């Protein structure tokens, strides 16, 4: 049995003996998944379904589109402490109750969805969200917007600049998730974002990046 996202990419698979989860660097066996901080029971019949555009950003940091009830089992396996929502709409009651039941704190930073050329990304809101991401007491943390592309991509892109990634690598990662809907305005925001006043300025939460 396989679980695919809307683009036909395999995110989770069961080959009859074990579950396999897709990460940004390919399909992973349960042992590899657990090494990344994912709790996967190889003897279980349950298939964990990641949210749309799910990926591991760094040790203790994940990104995705808006999770729903089909993703609760997978989210539980992450042992999350925090969720950062970048959407301004009221959080769904079922998802909110799931977070409360599992002791997961919700941080909501409402950034309106825009279409070019009318894009207004509030820098102060991005800065506040990044402070939550940078505080390891909030890890493991999941960052999400509606589809895990633009708003989430901006937060992750600014984090990569804090980690001293070169811009070409930052933009390559952004474009991988945004695909045909990549926005020049988002990439310009990431390039011009002032990182100098952010505290806890890490190279990486795990190993050195590009």
DANOR-V518185 format. One record per helix or strand of 2 or more residues. SS is the DSSP state (A for helix, B for strand). FROM is the first residue (numbers start at 1). LEN is the number of residues. Records with the same first field share a line. If there is no record, write none. Layout:
SS: FROM-LEN, FROM-LEN
//
This chain:
B: 2-3, 10-5, 19-5, 26-3, 55-4, 61-4, 82-4, 105-4, 141-4
A: 30-6, 69-9, 93-9, 123-12, 136-3, 150-13, 167-15, 184-9
//
